[in-house]
Amino acid sequence: MIMKRISSLFLISLLSGATTLGAYKLFIESKNNSDSIVTLASNNPTRTVGYSGQGVDFTEAAENAVHTVVHVKNVSVRTISNPIMEFFYGARGGQQQEQIGTGSGVIISEDGYIVTNNHVIKDATELEVTLNNNKSYKAKLIGTDSKMDIALLKINSDEKLPYTTFADSDQVKVGEWVLAVGNPYNLNSTVTAGIVSAKARNLENNGLQSFIQTDAAVNPGNSGGALVNTRGELIGINTMISSPTGSYAGYSFAIPSNITRKIIEDIMEFGGVQRGILGIEGNELNSKVSEELGVKDTEGFYINKITKNSGAEKAGLHKGDIVKKIDSQKINTYAELTGYINTKRPNDKVVVTFIRDGETKSTSVTLIKNDSFTTEFKGLELENIDATDKKKFKIDYGVRIKDINNENLEPYRSQLKGSIILSVDNVKATDLETISKFLNNKDEKQSVSIQMINGIGQIIQIII
């Protein structure tokens, strides 16, 4: 059952793991440490990144970057049916038609690992990578993170390849000069310049993405290419543009290098992305929200619910606390909070600085794994479905009713427990991330219409 994705993330505690197409563990020969194939930029660079337009020389950065950016060709096959032919002649199966898509990628290791966007390689039956020297190679898909739109490829070359180094994207400054390198409209090795316009942008209000926004020109074909600083170090993977026409119209967006690096390392080590859960729900503050909540602060993240058995609960965070900082990352928006947590794994510890009753406090929180998380609405305790559920019911989305904590529903426990919710008030229950935002905005007194699959595979509709 494939439906349009509904992005409605509202809870930091619902940062779920992403899909993986090449889920297997590889043993890695490290460049910097035993856990990573990526190379980090020096903490003590000899060349200062430029913030002013005067005296900034882009030539060295461009020369370094163009050799690490590749052209990615995606060959896919789709079936086209002809209803008229089928009606008159009984033709079946349709006609197979080959489609070719193109994008960019960035070499991250000398032995041929390449990072690109998931949407660049989606549904590919064949992948081909062309280097800046015009040599072409067949590419193998290692793994993907569809939620963050990252994919990892591998090519086998008989020579060592030029590769990018990863800068610390948390240190990127608004106003800093950057270069976007890619292959727009099949024009190889195109370099455009701009500045960082903003950080921690979330275009869909789903709280998961945390883009670097820039005014460097990015067009179709640039997806998966590099956003680099004036030293030629990778600070982001170009992924989308904001435009009414589909072409460059002022702003483009890149996935920060710190998030990209973490996803790559997870795919290589675990075969899938490992995301930790802080365990808080709430709102980012602004004047209107603060007035409604009766608080003075207009910046930060207001906690209105703590997840049971989460690290936040064990660390003593309460409803009404206002998160101001996580480790050294200042938290003014929800995207800043989620963007930082996206770089962490289960069992990582973070220091949360918050305000309670006008007093600034700090506590250490241990992140837990997403599959430990549940949410509750109208006495229904919900959890994400697993691979067994997907196979059994032949579905690729939904949330399971884990338990019943509503005495009015107790007579229906046997019918409801274990059932899979597909939608609530016609909102697709993609996962807990999606459905929790929707339910969070519903009054407990309001009735809801729920479509679900029961234990014997029947699709039923109920109103609670």
C-alpha positions as CSV (number, residue, x, y, z in Angstrom):
1,M,0.0,0.0,0.0
2,I,1.8,3.1,-1.2
3,M,0.4,6.5,-0.4
4,K,1.8,10.0,-0.3
5,R,4.0,10.4,2.7
6,I,2.5,12.7,5.4
7,S,5.3,14.5,7.3
8,S,4.0,15.6,10.7
9,L,6.8,15.1,13.1
10,F,6.2,17.0,16.4
11,L,8.0,14.9,19.0
12,I,11.7,14.8,19.6
13,S,11.1,11.4,21.1
14,L,9.9,10.1,17.8
15,L,13.1,10.2,15.7
16,S,12.8,6.9,14.1
17,G,15.3,4.8,12.2
18,A,15.2,4.9,8.4
19,T,15.0,2.2,5.7
20,T,18.0,0.4,4.5
21,L,18.4,-1.2,1.1
22,G,21.7,-2.8,1.5
23,A,21.5,-3.8,5.1
24,Y,24.7,-5.6,6.0
25,K,27.7,-4.9,8.2
26,L,31.1,-4.1,6.6
27,F,34.5,-4.2,8.3
28,I,36.1,-0.8,7.7
29,E,39.7,0.2,7.4
30,S,39.7,3.6,9.0
31,K,41.3,6.9,8.0
32,N,40.7,8.8,11.2
33,N,39.4,6.2,13.6
34,S,38.3,2.6,13.7
35,D,34.6,3.5,13.2
36,S,34.4,5.6,10.1
37,I,35.2,5.8,6.4
38,V,35.0,9.5,6.3
39,T,37.9,11.9,6.8
40,L,37.6,14.8,9.1
41,A,39.0,18.3,8.4
42,S,41.7,19.6,10.6
43,N,40.7,21.4,13.8
44,N,43.5,23.8,13.2
45,P,43.2,24.9,9.5
46,T,45.9,26.9,8.0
47,R,43.5,28.8,5.8
48,T,40.8,30.9,7.3
49,V,37.3,30.5,6.0
50,G,36.1,33.8,4.5
51,Y,33.2,35.8,5.8
52,S,33.7,38.9,3.8
53,G,33.5,39.2,0.0
54,Q,36.8,41.1,0.0
55,G,39.9,39.1,-0.8
56,V,38.1,35.7,-0.8
57,D,39.6,33.3,-3.3
58,F,37.4,30.4,-4.4
59,T,39.8,28.8,-6.8
60,E,41.5,26.5,-4.4
61,A,38.2,25.3,-2.9
62,A,36.8,24.8,-6.4
63,E,39.8,22.9,-7.6
64,N,39.7,20.5,-4.6
65,A,35.9,20.0,-4.8
66,V,35.3,19.4,-8.5
67,H,37.5,16.2,-8.4
68,T,35.5,14.7,-5.6
69,V,32.0,15.4,-7.1
70,V,30.7,12.8,-9.5
71,H,27.8,12.4,-11.9
72,V,25.2,9.8,-10.9
73,K,23.0,8.2,-13.6
74,N,19.9,6.2,-12.4
75,V,18.4,3.7,-14.8
76,S,14.9,2.5,-13.8
77,V,12.2,0.6,-15.6
78,R,8.5,1.2,-15.3
79,T,5.5,-0.5,-16.9
80,I,3.2,1.5,-19.0
81,S,-0.3,0.1,-19.7
82,N,-2.6,0.9,-22.6
83,P,-6.2,0.6,-21.4
84,I,-7.6,0.8,-25.0
85,M,-5.4,-2.1,-26.2
86,E,-6.2,-4.1,-23.1
87,F,-9.9,-3.5,-23.7
88,F,-10.0,-4.5,-27.4
89,Y,-7.2,-7.0,-27.6
90,G,-6.8,-8.3,-24.1
91,A,-3.2,-7.1,-23.9
92,R,-1.8,-7.6,-20.4
93,G,1.3,-6.6,-18.5
94,G,1.9,-3.3,-20.2
95,Q,5.0,-2.1,-22.0
96,Q,8.4,-1.9,-20.2
97,Q,9.9,1.6,-20.6
98,E,13.4,2.6,-19.4
99,Q,13.8,5.9,-17.6
100,I,17.0,7.7,-16.9
101,G,17.5,10.2,-14.1
102,T,20.7,12.1,-13.2
103,G,22.1,13.7,-10.1
104,S,25.4,14.2,-8.3
105,G,27.4,12.5,-5.6
106,V,30.5,13.1,-3.5
107,I,33.4,10.7,-3.1
108,I,34.2,10.3,0.6
109,S,37.0,7.7,0.5
110,E,39.8,6.8,-1.8
111,D,38.5,3.3,-2.3
112,G,35.2,4.5,-3.9
113,Y,32.5,5.2,-1.3
114,I,30.1,7.9,-2.5
115,V,27.4,9.8,-0.7
116,T,24.4,11.1,-2.6
117,N,20.7,11.8,-2.1
118,N,18.2,8.9,-1.7
119,H,15.9,10.5,-4.2
120,V,18.7,10.5,-6.8
121,I,19.0,6.7,-6.8
122,K,15.4,5.8,-5.8
123,D,13.9,2.8,-7.7
124,A,17.1,2.3,-9.7
125,T,17.7,-1.0,-11.5
126,E,21.2,0.2,-12.5
127,L,23.5,2.9,-11.3
128,E,26.4,4.5,-13.1
129,V,28.9,6.9,-11.7
130,T,31.1,9.2,-13.9
131,L,34.1,10.9,-12.3
132,N,35.4,14.3,-13.2
133,N,38.0,12.7,-15.5
134,N,35.2,11.1,-17.5
135,K,35.8,7.5,-16.3
136,S,32.6,5.7,-15.7
137,Y,31.8,2.8,-13.2
138,K,28.9,0.7,-12.3
139,A,27.9,1.5,-8.7
140,K,26.5,-0.7,-5.9
141,L,23.9,0.6,-3.5
142,I,25.2,0.0,0.1
143,G,22.3,1.6,2.0
144,T,19.9,4.5,2.4
145,D,18.2,6.7,4.9
146,S,15.0,7.8,3.2
147,K,13.9,10.2,6.0
148,M,17.1,12.2,5.8
149,D,17.4,11.7,2.0
150,I,20.9,10.1,2.1
151,A,22.2,7.2,0.1
152,L,25.7,5.5,0.2
153,L,27.1,4.0,-3.0
154,K,30.3,2.0,-3.8
155,I,32.4,1.8,-7.0
156,N,35.4,-0.4,-7.6
157,S,38.3,1.5,-9.1
158,D,41.8,0.3,-9.9
159,E,43.3,3.6,-8.6
160,K,43.0,5.7,-5.5
161,L,40.3,8.3,-5.9
162,P,40.3,11.9,-4.7
163,Y,37.9,12.3,-1.8
164,T,36.4,15.1,0.4
165,T,37.1,15.8,4.0
166,F,34.2,16.5,6.4
167,A,34.1,19.9,8.2
168,D,32.1,20.3,11.4
169,S,28.8,21.7,10.2
170,D,27.9,22.9,13.7
171,Q,30.6,25.5,13.4
172,V,29.3,26.9,10.1
173,K,28.3,30.5,10.5
174,V,25.5,32.5,8.8
175,G,27.1,34.8,6.3
176,E,30.0,32.4,5.6
177,W,30.9,32.0,1.9
178,V,30.2,28.6,0.4
179,L,30.4,26.8,-2.9
180,A,27.9,24.4,-4.4
181,V,29.4,21.8,-6.7
182,G,27.4,19.4,-8.9
183,N,26.1,18.6,-12.3
184,P,23.0,20.6,-13.0
185,Y,21.3,19.9,-16.4
186,N,24.1,17.3,-17.1
187,L,26.7,20.1,-17.1
188,N,29.6,18.4,-15.3
189,S,31.7,20.1,-12.6
190,T,29.6,23.2,-12.2
191,V,30.6,25.5,-9.3
192,T,28.4,28.3,-7.9
193,A,29.1,30.6,-5.0
194,G,26.9,32.1,-2.2
195,I,26.6,32.6,1.5
196,V,25.0,30.6,4.3
197,S,21.6,32.2,4.6
198,A,20.3,30.3,7.6
199,K,20.8,27.2,9.6
200,A,18.5,24.6,11.0
201,R,15.8,25.1,8.4
202,N,12.8,22.7,8.4
203,L,10.8,23.2,5.3
204,E,8.0,20.8,6.1
205,N,7.4,21.6,9.8
206,N,8.1,17.9,10.5
207,G,11.0,18.6,12.8
208,L,13.2,15.9,11.4
209,Q,15.2,17.8,8.8
210,S,17.6,20.6,9.7
211,F,19.0,22.1,6.5
212,I,21.7,24.6,5.9
213,Q,20.1,27.3,3.7
214,T,22.3,29.0,1.1
215,D,21.8,31.4,-1.9
216,A,24.3,29.5,-4.0
217,A,22.6,28.6,-7.3
218,V,21.4,24.9,-7.3
219,N,19.3,23.4,-10.1
220,P,18.0,20.0,-11.1
221,G,21.0,17.6,-11.3
222,N,22.8,19.3,-8.3
223,S,21.0,17.0,-5.9
224,G,23.6,14.9,-4.0
225,G,26.4,17.3,-4.8
226,A,28.7,19.1,-2.4
227,L,28.3,22.2,-0.4
228,V,31.8,23.2,0.7
229,N,33.5,26.1,2.6
230,T,36.3,28.2,1.1
231,R,38.9,25.5,2.1
232,G,37.0,23.0,0.0
233,E,35.8,21.0,3.0
234,L,32.4,19.4,2.9
235,I,29.8,21.2,5.1
236,G,26.6,19.7,3.4
237,I,25.0,17.6,0.7
238,N,22.8,19.7,-1.6
239,T,19.4,18.2,-1.6
240,M,16.6,20.6,-2.6
241,I,15.6,24.0,-3.8
242,S,12.7,26.2,-2.9
243,S,11.2,27.4,-6.1
244,P,7.8,27.8,-7.8
245,T,9.3,26.7,-11.1
246,G,11.5,23.7,-10.0
247,S,14.7,25.7,-10.9
248,Y,16.8,28.0,-8.9
249,A,14.9,31.0,-7.5
250,G,17.0,32.3,-4.6
251,Y,17.5,29.6,-2.0
252,S,18.8,26.0,-1.8
253,F,19.2,23.6,1.0
254,A,21.8,21.1,2.1
255,I,21.9,18.3,4.7
256,P,24.6,19.2,7.2
257,S,27.8,17.2,7.0
258,N,27.6,16.1,10.7
259,I,24.2,14.5,10.1
260,T,25.5,13.0,6.8
261,R,28.6,11.6,8.4
262,K,26.6,10.0,11.2
263,I,24.2,8.3,8.8
264,I,27.0,6.9,6.7
265,E,28.7,5.5,9.8
266,D,25.5,3.9,10.9
267,I,24.9,2.3,7.5
268,M,28.4,0.9,7.4
269,E,28.4,-0.4,11.0
270,F,24.8,-1.4,11.7
271,G,23.2,-1.8,8.2
272,G,20.7,0.9,9.2
273,V,20.4,4.2,10.9
274,Q,20.4,4.3,14.7
275,R,18.6,7.2,16.1
276,G,18.4,8.1,19.8
277,I,15.3,9.4,21.5
278,L,15.5,12.2,24.0
279,G,11.9,11.5,25.3
280,I,10.2,14.9,25.3
281,E,7.2,16.4,23.6
282,G,6.2,20.0,23.3
283,N,6.5,23.3,21.4
284,E,9.1,25.6,20.2
285,L,8.5,29.0,21.8
286,N,7.6,32.3,20.2
287,S,5.6,35.3,21.4
288,K,2.2,33.7,20.7
289,V,3.0,30.3,22.1
290,S,4.7,31.8,25.2
291,E,1.6,33.9,25.9
292,E,-0.7,30.9,25.6
293,L,1.6,28.9,27.9
294,G,2.0,31.8,30.4
295,V,5.9,31.8,30.2
296,K,8.2,34.8,29.7
297,D,10.8,33.1,27.5
298,T,10.2,33.3,23.7
299,E,13.1,31.1,22.7
300,G,13.7,27.4,23.5
301,F,11.7,24.2,23.5
302,Y,8.8,24.0,26.0
303,I,8.2,20.5,27.4
304,N,4.6,19.6,27.8
305,K,5.0,15.8,28.1
306,I,7.7,13.3,29.1
307,T,7.9,9.9,27.5
308,K,7.5,7.0,29.9
309,N,10.8,5.1,30.7
310,S,12.8,7.6,28.6
311,G,16.1,9.1,29.4
312,A,14.4,12.4,29.9
313,E,12.1,10.9,32.6
314,K,15.0,9.1,34.3
315,A,17.1,12.4,34.3
316,G,14.3,14.3,36.0
317,L,13.0,16.5,33.3
318,H,9.5,17.8,33.9
319,K,6.5,19.2,32.1
320,G,7.0,23.0,32.0
321,D,10.8,22.9,31.7
322,I,12.2,25.0,28.8
323,V,15.2,23.5,27.0
324,K,17.7,26.1,26.2
325,K,20.8,24.1,25.2
326,I,21.9,20.6,24.5
327,D,25.6,20.1,25.1
328,S,27.0,23.3,23.6
329,Q,24.2,23.6,21.0
330,K,21.9,26.5,21.7
331,I,18.3,25.6,21.2
332,N,16.0,28.4,19.8
333,T,13.9,26.3,17.5
334,Y,12.6,22.7,17.3
335,A,14.7,22.1,14.1
336,E,17.9,23.0,16.1
337,L,17.0,20.5,18.8
338,T,16.1,17.7,16.4
339,G,19.1,18.5,14.1
340,Y,21.5,18.0,17.0
341,I,19.8,14.8,18.3
342,N,20.0,13.4,14.7
343,T,23.7,13.3,15.1
344,K,23.5,11.0,18.2
345,R,22.8,7.3,18.8
346,P,21.0,5.3,21.4
347,N,22.9,5.2,24.7
348,D,24.8,8.4,23.9
349,K,24.7,10.9,26.7
350,V,23.8,14.6,26.2
351,V,23.7,17.5,28.7
352,V,20.4,19.3,28.6
353,T,20.4,22.8,30.0
354,F,16.9,24.0,30.8
355,I,14.9,26.6,32.8
356,R,12.6,25.6,35.6
357,D,10.8,28.2,37.7
358,G,13.1,30.9,36.4
359,E,16.2,29.0,37.4
360,T,18.8,27.6,35.0
361,K,19.6,23.9,35.5
362,S,21.5,21.1,33.7
363,T,21.1,17.3,33.7
364,S,22.7,14.4,31.8
365,V,20.2,12.4,29.6
366,T,20.9,9.0,28.1
367,L,19.2,8.6,24.7
368,I,17.2,5.4,24.2
369,K,16.4,3.5,21.0
370,N,13.4,4.4,19.0
371,D,11.8,1.0,19.2
372,S,11.5,1.4,22.9
373,F,9.0,4.3,22.4
374,T,5.3,4.2,22.6
375,T,2.6,6.9,22.7
376,E,-0.9,6.9,24.1
377,F,-4.2,8.4,22.9
378,K,-7.7,7.7,24.3
379,G,-6.4,4.8,26.2
380,L,-4.7,3.1,23.2
381,E,-1.0,2.6,23.7
382,L,0.6,2.7,20.3
383,E,3.9,1.5,18.9
384,N,5.6,1.2,15.5
385,I,5.0,-2.0,13.5
386,D,8.0,-4.3,12.8
387,A,9.1,-6.4,9.8
388,T,6.9,-9.3,10.9
389,D,3.8,-7.1,10.9
390,K,4.7,-5.8,7.4
391,K,5.2,-9.2,6.0
392,K,2.1,-10.7,7.7
393,F,-0.3,-8.0,6.6
394,K,1.5,-7.1,3.4
395,I,1.7,-3.4,4.4
396,D,4.6,-0.9,4.6
397,Y,3.2,1.5,7.2
398,G,1.0,1.6,10.3
399,V,1.1,1.6,14.1
400,R,0.2,-1.3,16.3
401,I,-2.2,-1.1,19.3
402,K,0.2,-2.4,22.0
403,D,-2.2,-2.3,24.9
404,I,-5.6,-1.0,26.1
405,N,-5.7,1.4,29.0
406,N,-9.3,2.6,28.7
407,E,-11.9,0.8,30.7
408,N,-14.6,1.8,28.2
409,L,-12.7,-0.2,25.6
410,E,-12.0,-3.1,27.8
411,P,-14.8,-5.3,26.4
412,Y,-13.1,-4.9,23.0
413,R,-9.6,-5.7,24.1
414,S,-9.4,-9.0,22.2
415,Q,-10.4,-7.3,19.0
416,L,-8.3,-4.2,19.3
417,K,-5.0,-5.3,20.9
418,G,-2.5,-6.2,18.2
419,S,-4.5,-4.5,15.5
420,I,-2.7,-2.2,13.1
421,I,-4.0,1.3,12.7
422,L,-3.7,2.5,9.1
423,S,-5.3,6.0,9.4
424,V,-6.9,8.3,11.9
425,D,-9.5,10.8,10.5
426,N,-8.1,9.9,7.0
427,V,-4.6,10.9,8.1
428,K,-2.3,8.1,7.1
429,A,-0.6,6.5,10.1
430,T,2.8,6.3,8.4
431,D,4.5,5.7,11.8
432,L,4.5,7.1,15.3
433,E,6.2,10.3,14.1
434,T,3.2,11.0,11.8
435,I,0.3,10.0,13.9
436,S,1.5,11.5,17.2
437,K,1.6,15.0,15.8
438,F,-1.9,14.7,14.5
439,L,-3.2,13.1,17.8
440,N,-1.3,15.7,19.8
441,N,-3.4,18.4,18.3
442,K,-6.7,16.6,19.0
443,D,-8.7,17.1,22.1
444,E,-9.2,14.0,24.1
445,K,-12.9,14.7,24.1
446,Q,-13.1,14.8,20.3
447,S,-14.1,11.6,18.6
448,V,-11.8,10.1,16.0
449,S,-12.5,7.7,13.1
450,I,-9.9,4.9,12.9
451,Q,-9.2,2.5,10.0
452,M,-7.3,-0.6,11.0
453,I,-6.4,-4.2,10.2
454,N,-7.5,-6.6,12.8
455,G,-5.7,-9.8,13.7
456,I,-7.2,-11.9,10.9
457,G,-6.4,-9.3,8.2
458,Q,-9.8,-7.6,7.9
459,I,-9.9,-3.9,7.3
460,I,-12.4,-2.3,9.7
461,Q,-13.5,1.2,10.7
462,I,-14.3,2.2,14.2
463,I,-15.1,5.5,16.0
464,I,-13.8,6.2,19.4
